[in-house]
Amino acid sequence: MNVAREEGVRVPTTQVIHNIDGLRNCVERTGLPIVLKANGTSGGDGVRIARTLGEAERFFNELQAPPLFARAVKRAIVDQDKTLLVTSMLRRRPIVNAQVFVAGREATSTVVCWKGSVLASLHFEVVNKASSTGHATVVRLIENAEMSSAAEGMVRRLNLSGFHGFDFMLEESTGHAYLVEVNPRSTQVGHLSMGAGRDLPSALYAALSGKALQPAPKVTEKDTFALFPQEWIRDPASPFLRSAYHDVPWEEPELIQDCVSNRRKQSAWYSRSERKPVSAVRTPKSISATPESRAVGLDWGGK
């Protein structure tokens, strides 16, 4: 955030919180609500919005606590994700940041870059989310000069290469874009091809291979995307599954089947109150009608 501010990028005041006294001092200076974030987390799992000092203190203690060993072992065995094991065994505490709350709409940019230059980018406004602090499930393609400029400035300053995600808040009163987070990885919209300058995989391939850029055809003329399986898990009856471009990988039936079969594990990201009953399913001919696939509410009938 300090580097972004040096580059002239709008950012909310952010600081590392070491203890409860530091948290109280931060709240006294910046006021409430306040956003607490634990480094090294994803999918909104390490983000809390505190609206009272009591909430802020409770959330800080939760976020700073080392992961439970049983949870780390379970994730390593069931999810094949070993990232928590060492942290849990050594009782390492995550770094927690406090960030001034910006009232407005969430937005996200995903870019592919090479040696400090942006090759292609996509900018979205978040329409629906898995939960209040969770990942996006429906996004709308937009153009935003401040978001583009911020991403380009950070890529240039940090000499970045590869896929990166930039999260923003579009301030309600002014529309200004505040950069709130940077993720050095591909995000869940990075594969979407929307033509020249908006096809990230093709742009990176051209840069690495030295061949002429050949962007793939646009996946849709629509500007709203329902992400699969995220929006379907959030609400199997969501109108966006039909009105938006539903990003189901129809050409990869085994991947679809895996998403269907593992929906319970994926639903762990969602609060219990947000889950809804699912209805019957029509499976495509290329996928066997297993008991699992019959139980879900995905319309397999076409794109």
LOTOR-482229 format. One record per residue (C-alpha): x, y, z; residue in three letters. Coordinates in nm, 2 decimals. Example, Ala and Ser with C-alpha at 12.3 -4.5 7.8 and 13.67 -1.06 7.14 Angstrom:
<sites>
xx = 1.23	yy = -0.45	zz = 0.78	aa = ALA
xx = 1.37	yy = -0.11	zz = 0.71	aa = SER
</sites>
This chain:
<sites>
xx = 0.00	yy = 0.00	zz = 0.00	aa = MET
xx = 0.29	yy = 0.24	zz = 0.07	aa = ASN
xx = 0.44	yy = 0.17	zz = -0.27	aa = VAL
xx = 0.10	yy = 0.23	zz = -0.43	aa = ALA
xx = 0.07	yy = 0.56	zz = -0.26	aa = ARG
xx = 0.42	yy = 0.66	zz = -0.38	aa = GLU
xx = 0.30	yy = 0.58	zz = -0.73	aa = GLU
xx = 0.00	yy = 0.82	zz = -0.69	aa = GLY
xx = -0.25	yy = 0.53	zz = -0.66	aa = VAL
xx = -0.55	yy = 0.59	zz = -0.44	aa = ARG
xx = -0.53	yy = 0.35	zz = -0.14	aa = VAL
xx = -0.70	yy = 0.34	zz = 0.20	aa = PRO
xx = -0.48	yy = 0.40	zz = 0.50	aa = THR
xx = -0.33	yy = 0.06	zz = 0.59	aa = THR
xx = -0.11	yy = -0.05	zz = 0.88	aa = GLN
xx = 0.02	yy = -0.37	zz = 1.04	aa = VAL
xx = -0.13	yy = -0.45	zz = 1.38	aa = ILE
xx = 0.09	yy = -0.62	zz = 1.63	aa = HIS
xx = -0.13	yy = -0.63	zz = 1.94	aa = ASN
xx = -0.46	yy = -0.52	zz = 2.09	aa = ILE
xx = -0.31	yy = -0.19	zz = 2.20	aa = ASP
xx = -0.20	yy = -0.11	zz = 1.85	aa = GLY
xx = -0.55	yy = -0.20	zz = 1.72	aa = LEU
xx = -0.71	yy = 0.03	zz = 1.97	aa = ARG
xx = -0.48	yy = 0.32	zz = 1.87	aa = ASN
xx = -0.56	yy = 0.25	zz = 1.51	aa = CYS
xx = -0.94	yy = 0.26	zz = 1.56	aa = VAL
xx = -0.90	yy = 0.58	zz = 1.77	aa = GLU
xx = -0.72	yy = 0.75	zz = 1.48	aa = ARG
xx = -0.92	yy = 0.62	zz = 1.18	aa = THR
xx = -1.26	yy = 0.54	zz = 1.33	aa = GLY
xx = -1.50	yy = 0.26	zz = 1.25	aa = LEU
xx = -1.59	yy = 0.04	zz = 1.06	aa = PRO
xx = -1.24	yy = -0.10	zz = 0.99	aa = ILE
xx = -1.13	yy = -0.39	zz = 0.78	aa = VAL
xx = -0.89	yy = -0.65	zz = 0.92	aa = LEU
xx = -0.69	yy = -0.88	zz = 0.69	aa = LYS
xx = -0.46	yy = -1.17	zz = 0.75	aa = ALA
xx = -0.18	yy = -1.22	zz = 0.50	aa = ASN
xx = -0.16	yy = -1.54	zz = 0.32	aa = GLY
xx = -0.53	yy = -1.61	zz = 0.30	aa = THR
xx = -0.77	yy = -1.63	zz = 0.00	aa = SER
xx = -1.13	yy = -1.63	zz = -0.09	aa = GLY
xx = -1.22	yy = -1.38	zz = 0.18	aa = GLY
xx = -1.13	yy = -1.64	zz = 0.45	aa = ASP
xx = -0.89	yy = -1.39	zz = 0.62	aa = GLY
xx = -1.10	yy = -1.07	zz = 0.60	aa = VAL
xx = -1.33	yy = -0.93	zz = 0.86	aa = ARG
xx = -1.52	yy = -0.60	zz = 0.87	aa = ILE
xx = -1.55	yy = -0.47	zz = 1.23	aa = ALA
xx = -1.81	yy = -0.22	zz = 1.32	aa = ARG
xx = -1.74	yy = -0.20	zz = 1.69	aa = THR
xx = -1.42	yy = -0.20	zz = 1.89	aa = LEU
xx = -1.53	yy = -0.52	zz = 2.05	aa = GLY
xx = -1.57	yy = -0.69	zz = 1.71	aa = GLU
xx = -1.23	yy = -0.55	zz = 1.60	aa = ALA
xx = -1.06	yy = -0.71	zz = 1.91	aa = GLU
xx = -1.24	yy = -1.04	zz = 1.86	aa = ARG
xx = -1.16	yy = -1.06	zz = 1.49	aa = PHE
xx = -0.80	yy = -0.96	zz = 1.55	aa = PHE
xx = -0.75	yy = -1.25	zz = 1.80	aa = ASN
xx = -0.92	yy = -1.49	zz = 1.55	aa = GLU
xx = -0.71	yy = -1.38	zz = 1.25	aa = LEU
xx = -0.38	yy = -1.37	zz = 1.44	aa = GLN
xx = -0.42	yy = -1.72	zz = 1.60	aa = ALA
xx = -0.20	yy = -1.99	zz = 1.44	aa = PRO
xx = -0.41	yy = -2.25	zz = 1.24	aa = PRO
xx = -0.53	yy = -2.54	zz = 1.45	aa = LEU
xx = -0.32	yy = -2.85	zz = 1.39	aa = PHE
xx = -0.62	yy = -3.07	zz = 1.32	aa = ALA
xx = -0.74	yy = -2.82	zz = 1.06	aa = ARG
xx = -0.40	yy = -2.82	zz = 0.89	aa = ALA
xx = -0.38	yy = -3.20	zz = 0.89	aa = VAL
xx = -0.73	yy = -3.22	zz = 0.75	aa = LYS
xx = -0.66	yy = -2.97	zz = 0.47	aa = ARG
xx = -0.34	yy = -3.16	zz = 0.38	aa = ALA
xx = -0.51	yy = -3.50	zz = 0.36	aa = ILE
xx = -0.85	yy = -3.41	zz = 0.22	aa = VAL
xx = -0.76	yy = -3.10	zz = 0.01	aa = ASP
xx = -0.40	yy = -3.19	zz = -0.07	aa = GLN
xx = -0.31	yy = -2.84	zz = 0.05	aa = ASP
xx = -0.01	yy = -2.84	zz = 0.29	aa = LYS
xx = 0.04	yy = -2.47	zz = 0.32	aa = THR
xx = -0.09	yy = -2.46	zz = 0.68	aa = LEU
xx = 0.12	yy = -2.75	zz = 0.82	aa = LEU
xx = 0.44	yy = -2.57	zz = 0.89	aa = VAL
xx = 0.27	yy = -2.26	zz = 1.01	aa = THR
xx = 0.06	yy = -2.47	zz = 1.25	aa = SER
xx = 0.35	yy = -2.68	zz = 1.38	aa = MET
xx = 0.57	yy = -2.38	zz = 1.44	aa = LEU
xx = 0.28	yy = -2.18	zz = 1.59	aa = ARG
xx = 0.35	yy = -1.89	zz = 1.35	aa = ARG
xx = 0.10	yy = -1.61	zz = 1.37	aa = ARG
xx = -0.02	yy = -1.45	zz = 1.05	aa = PRO
xx = 0.05	yy = -1.08	zz = 0.99	aa = ILE
xx = -0.27	yy = -0.88	zz = 1.04	aa = VAL
xx = -0.33	yy = -0.55	zz = 0.87	aa = ASN
xx = -0.60	yy = -0.29	zz = 0.95	aa = ALA
xx = -0.74	yy = -0.09	zz = 0.66	aa = GLN
xx = -0.97	yy = 0.21	zz = 0.65	aa = VAL
xx = -1.32	yy = 0.10	zz = 0.53	aa = PHE
xx = -1.42	yy = 0.25	zz = 0.19	aa = VAL
xx = -1.80	yy = 0.25	zz = 0.13	aa = ALA
xx = -1.88	yy = 0.16	zz = -0.22	aa = GLY
xx = -1.88	yy = -0.12	zz = -0.48	aa = ARG
xx = -1.62	yy = -0.38	zz = -0.52	aa = GLU
xx = -1.42	yy = -0.42	zz = -0.84	aa = ALA
xx = -1.14	yy = -0.63	zz = -0.96	aa = THR
xx = -0.88	yy = -0.63	zz = -1.23	aa = SER
xx = -0.68	yy = -0.92	zz = -1.36	aa = THR
xx = -0.37	yy = -0.85	zz = -1.58	aa = VAL
xx = -0.10	yy = -1.04	zz = -1.75	aa = VAL
xx = 0.23	yy = -0.86	zz = -1.77	aa = CYS
xx = 0.59	yy = -0.91	zz = -1.87	aa = TRP
xx = 0.89	yy = -0.73	zz = -1.72	aa = LYS
xx = 0.69	yy = -0.44	zz = -1.60	aa = GLY
xx = 0.46	yy = -0.39	zz = -1.89	aa = SER
xx = 0.09	yy = -0.49	zz = -1.90	aa = VAL
xx = 0.01	yy = -0.71	zz = -2.20	aa = LEU
xx = -0.36	yy = -0.76	zz = -2.15	aa = ALA
xx = -0.62	yy = -0.68	zz = -1.88	aa = SER
xx = -0.98	yy = -0.73	zz = -1.78	aa = LEU
xx = -1.16	yy = -0.51	zz = -1.54	aa = HIS
xx = -1.48	yy = -0.61	zz = -1.36	aa = PHE
xx = -1.74	yy = -0.47	zz = -1.12	aa = GLU
xx = -1.85	yy = -0.73	zz = -0.86	aa = VAL
xx = -2.22	yy = -0.80	zz = -0.89	aa = VAL
xx = -2.26	yy = -1.10	zz = -0.65	aa = ASN
xx = -2.04	yy = -1.26	zz = -0.39	aa = LYS
xx = -2.03	yy = -1.59	zz = -0.20	aa = ALA
xx = -2.05	yy = -1.40	zz = 0.12	aa = SER
xx = -2.00	yy = -1.05	zz = 0.25	aa = SER
xx = -1.62	yy = -1.08	zz = 0.25	aa = THR
xx = -1.60	yy = -1.38	zz = 0.01	aa = GLY
xx = -1.50	yy = -1.42	zz = -0.35	aa = HIS
xx = -1.70	yy = -1.30	zz = -0.65	aa = ALA
xx = -1.96	yy = -1.52	zz = -0.81	aa = THR
xx = -2.11	yy = -1.28	zz = -1.07	aa = VAL
xx = -1.90	yy = -1.00	zz = -1.23	aa = VAL
xx = -1.97	yy = -0.73	zz = -1.50	aa = ARG
xx = -1.70	yy = -0.62	zz = -1.75	aa = LEU
xx = -1.63	yy = -0.25	zz = -1.73	aa = ILE
xx = -1.37	yy = 0.01	zz = -1.84	aa = GLU
xx = -1.23	yy = 0.22	zz = -1.56	aa = ASN
xx = -0.94	yy = 0.46	zz = -1.62	aa = ALA
xx = -0.83	yy = 0.47	zz = -1.26	aa = GLU
xx = -0.82	yy = 0.09	zz = -1.22	aa = MET
xx = -0.62	yy = 0.06	zz = -1.55	aa = SER
xx = -0.38	yy = 0.33	zz = -1.44	aa = SER
xx = -0.33	yy = 0.18	zz = -1.09	aa = ALA
xx = -0.26	yy = -0.17	zz = -1.23	aa = ALA
xx = -0.02	yy = -0.04	zz = -1.49	aa = GLU
xx = 0.16	yy = 0.18	zz = -1.24	aa = GLY
xx = 0.21	yy = -0.11	zz = -0.99	aa = MET
xx = 0.32	yy = -0.35	zz = -1.26	aa = VAL
xx = 0.58	yy = -0.10	zz = -1.38	aa = ARG
xx = 0.70	yy = 0.00	zz = -1.03	aa = ARG
xx = 0.74	yy = -0.37	zz = -0.91	aa = LEU
xx = 0.86	yy = -0.49	zz = -1.25	aa = ASN
xx = 0.60	yy = -0.77	zz = -1.25	aa = LEU
xx = 0.57	yy = -1.07	zz = -1.48	aa = SER
xx = 0.29	yy = -1.32	zz = -1.51	aa = GLY
xx = -0.07	yy = -1.31	zz = -1.39	aa = PHE
xx = -0.17	yy = -1.07	zz = -1.11	aa = HIS
xx = -0.50	yy = -0.96	zz = -0.96	aa = GLY
xx = -0.58	yy = -0.61	zz = -0.82	aa = PHE
xx = -0.88	yy = -0.56	zz = -0.60	aa = ASP
xx = -1.05	yy = -0.22	zz = -0.57	aa = PHE
xx = -1.33	yy = -0.04	zz = -0.40	aa = MET
xx = -1.52	yy = 0.21	zz = -0.61	aa = LEU
xx = -1.61	yy = 0.48	zz = -0.36	aa = GLU
xx = -1.98	yy = 0.54	zz = -0.34	aa = GLU
xx = -1.98	yy = 0.91	zz = -0.32	aa = SER
xx = -1.71	yy = 0.99	zz = -0.58	aa = THR
xx = -1.66	yy = 0.68	zz = -0.79	aa = GLY
xx = -1.29	yy = 0.69	zz = -0.72	aa = HIS
xx = -1.11	yy = 0.36	zz = -0.74	aa = ALA
xx = -0.92	yy = 0.27	zz = -0.42	aa = TYR
xx = -0.67	yy = -0.02	zz = -0.45	aa = LEU
xx = -0.71	yy = -0.25	zz = -0.15	aa = VAL
xx = -0.52	yy = -0.56	zz = -0.24	aa = GLU
xx = -0.28	yy = -0.72	zz = -0.48	aa = VAL
xx = -0.26	yy = -1.10	zz = -0.55	aa = ASN
xx = 0.04	yy = -1.24	zz = -0.73	aa = PRO
xx = -0.15	yy = -1.51	zz = -0.91	aa = ARG
xx = -0.41	yy = -1.58	zz = -1.17	aa = SER
xx = -0.77	yy = -1.51	zz = -1.05	aa = THR
xx = -1.09	yy = -1.68	zz = -1.14	aa = GLN
xx = -1.16	yy = -1.47	zz = -1.44	aa = VAL
xx = -0.81	yy = -1.49	zz = -1.60	aa = GLY
xx = -0.91	yy = -1.74	zz = -1.86	aa = HIS
xx = -1.20	yy = -1.53	zz = -2.01	aa = LEU
xx = -1.12	yy = -1.41	zz = -2.36	aa = SER
xx = -1.28	yy = -1.09	zz = -2.47	aa = MET
xx = -1.08	yy = -1.01	zz = -2.78	aa = GLY
xx = -0.77	yy = -0.80	zz = -2.85	aa = ALA
xx = -0.62	yy = -0.66	zz = -2.53	aa = GLY
xx = -0.85	yy = -0.88	zz = -2.32	aa = ARG
xx = -0.71	yy = -1.23	zz = -2.39	aa = ASP
xx = -0.46	yy = -1.28	zz = -2.11	aa = LEU
xx = -0.34	yy = -1.64	zz = -2.20	aa = PRO
xx = -0.28	yy = -1.55	zz = -2.56	aa = SER
xx = -0.09	yy = -1.23	zz = -2.47	aa = ALA
xx = 0.14	yy = -1.42	zz = -2.24	aa = LEU
xx = 0.20	yy = -1.70	zz = -2.49	aa = TYR
xx = 0.29	yy = -1.44	zz = -2.76	aa = ALA
xx = 0.54	yy = -1.27	zz = -2.52	aa = ALA
xx = 0.71	yy = -1.59	zz = -2.42	aa = LEU
xx = 0.71	yy = -1.76	zz = -2.76	aa = SER
xx = 0.80	yy = -1.45	zz = -2.97	aa = GLY
xx = 0.51	yy = -1.54	zz = -3.21	aa = LYS
xx = 0.25	yy = -1.30	zz = -3.33	aa = ALA
xx = -0.04	yy = -1.23	zz = -3.10	aa = LEU
xx = -0.35	yy = -1.43	zz = -3.20	aa = GLN
xx = -0.62	yy = -1.36	zz = -2.95	aa = PRO
xx = -0.90	yy = -1.62	zz = -2.92	aa = ALA
xx = -1.25	yy = -1.52	zz = -3.03	aa = PRO
xx = -1.46	yy = -1.35	zz = -2.77	aa = LYS
xx = -1.64	yy = -1.60	zz = -2.55	aa = VAL
xx = -1.96	yy = -1.39	zz = -2.55	aa = THR
xx = -2.10	yy = -1.05	zz = -2.64	aa = GLU
xx = -2.26	yy = -1.02	zz = -2.30	aa = LYS
xx = -2.09	yy = -0.81	zz = -2.03	aa = ASP
xx = -2.21	yy = -1.00	zz = -1.73	aa = THR
xx = -2.05	yy = -1.33	zz = -1.62	aa = PHE
xx = -2.19	yy = -1.60	zz = -1.38	aa = ALA
xx = -1.88	yy = -1.79	zz = -1.26	aa = LEU
xx = -1.90	yy = -2.17	zz = -1.25	aa = PHE
xx = -1.95	yy = -2.33	zz = -1.01	aa = PRO
xx = -1.94	yy = -2.03	zz = -0.77	aa = GLN
xx = -2.28	yy = -1.87	zz = -0.86	aa = GLU
xx = -2.45	yy = -2.21	zz = -0.90	aa = TRP
xx = -2.33	yy = -2.31	zz = -0.55	aa = ILE
xx = -2.44	yy = -1.98	zz = -0.40	aa = ARG
xx = -2.79	yy = -2.00	zz = -0.55	aa = ASP
xx = -2.89	yy = -2.28	zz = -0.79	aa = PRO
xx = -3.20	yy = -2.07	zz = -0.88	aa = ALA
xx = -3.00	yy = -1.75	zz = -0.95	aa = SER
xx = -3.14	yy = -1.55	zz = -1.25	aa = PRO
xx = -2.78	yy = -1.48	zz = -1.35	aa = PHE
xx = -2.73	yy = -1.84	zz = -1.45	aa = LEU
xx = -2.96	yy = -1.77	zz = -1.75	aa = ARG
xx = -2.94	yy = -1.39	zz = -1.81	aa = SER
xx = -2.55	yy = -1.37	zz = -1.79	aa = ALA
xx = -2.29	yy = -1.57	zz = -1.97	aa = TYR
xx = -2.27	yy = -1.88	zz = -1.75	aa = HIS
xx = -1.90	yy = -1.98	zz = -1.76	aa = ASP
xx = -1.95	yy = -2.36	zz = -1.76	aa = VAL
xx = -1.66	yy = -2.54	zz = -1.93	aa = PRO
xx = -1.89	yy = -2.75	zz = -2.15	aa = TRP
xx = -1.59	yy = -2.88	zz = -2.36	aa = GLU
xx = -1.44	yy = -3.04	zz = -2.04	aa = GLU
xx = -1.71	yy = -3.28	zz = -1.91	aa = PRO
xx = -1.47	yy = -3.44	zz = -1.66	aa = GLU
xx = -1.40	yy = -3.11	zz = -1.51	aa = LEU
xx = -1.77	yy = -3.03	zz = -1.48	aa = ILE
xx = -1.83	yy = -3.37	zz = -1.32	aa = GLN
xx = -1.56	yy = -3.30	zz = -1.07	aa = ASP
xx = -1.71	yy = -2.97	zz = -0.98	aa = CYS
xx = -2.05	yy = -3.13	zz = -0.94	aa = VAL
xx = -1.91	yy = -3.42	zz = -0.73	aa = SER
xx = -1.72	yy = -3.19	zz = -0.50	aa = ASN
xx = -1.98	yy = -2.93	zz = -0.45	aa = ARG
xx = -2.01	yy = -3.00	zz = -0.07	aa = ARG
xx = -1.64	yy = -2.93	zz = -0.03	aa = LYS
xx = -1.66	yy = -2.62	zz = -0.24	aa = GLN
xx = -1.96	yy = -2.51	zz = -0.04	aa = SER
xx = -1.74	yy = -2.47	zz = 0.27	aa = ALA
xx = -1.66	yy = -2.12	zz = 0.14	aa = TRP
xx = -2.03	yy = -2.02	zz = 0.19	aa = TYR
xx = -2.21	yy = -1.95	zz = 0.51	aa = SER
xx = -2.47	yy = -2.21	zz = 0.60	aa = ARG
xx = -2.75	yy = -1.96	zz = 0.59	aa = SER
xx = -2.68	yy = -1.88	zz = 0.22	aa = GLU
xx = -2.71	yy = -2.24	zz = 0.10	aa = ARG
xx = -3.03	yy = -2.33	zz = -0.07	aa = LYS
xx = -3.19	yy = -2.66	zz = -0.17	aa = PRO
xx = -3.10	yy = -2.78	zz = -0.52	aa = VAL
xx = -3.33	yy = -2.92	zz = -0.78	aa = SER
xx = -3.31	yy = -3.20	zz = -1.04	aa = ALA
xx = -3.05	yy = -3.20	zz = -1.31	aa = VAL
xx = -3.05	yy = -3.30	zz = -1.68	aa = ARG
xx = -2.70	yy = -3.44	zz = -1.75	aa = THR
xx = -2.54	yy = -3.41	zz = -2.09	aa = PRO
xx = -2.50	yy = -3.73	zz = -2.29	aa = LYS
xx = -2.12	yy = -3.71	zz = -2.25	aa = SER
xx = -2.15	yy = -3.74	zz = -1.87	aa = ILE
xx = -2.29	yy = -4.04	zz = -1.69	aa = SER
xx = -2.60	yy = -3.97	zz = -1.48	aa = ALA
xx = -2.45	yy = -4.05	zz = -1.14	aa = THR
xx = -2.65	yy = -4.01	zz = -0.82	aa = PRO
xx = -2.44	yy = -3.71	zz = -0.74	aa = GLU
xx = -2.51	yy = -3.54	zz = -1.07	aa = SER
xx = -2.89	yy = -3.61	zz = -1.04	aa = ARG
xx = -2.89	yy = -3.42	zz = -0.71	aa = ALA
xx = -2.78	yy = -3.08	zz = -0.84	aa = VAL
xx = -2.96	yy = -2.79	zz = -1.00	aa = GLY
xx = -2.74	yy = -2.72	zz = -1.30	aa = LEU
xx = -2.91	yy = -2.69	zz = -1.64	aa = ASP
xx = -2.70	yy = -2.90	zz = -1.87	aa = TRP
xx = -2.92	yy = -2.83	zz = -2.17	aa = GLY
xx = -2.68	yy = -2.59	zz = -2.35	aa = GLY
xx = -2.45	yy = -2.29	zz = -2.34	aa = LYS
</sites>
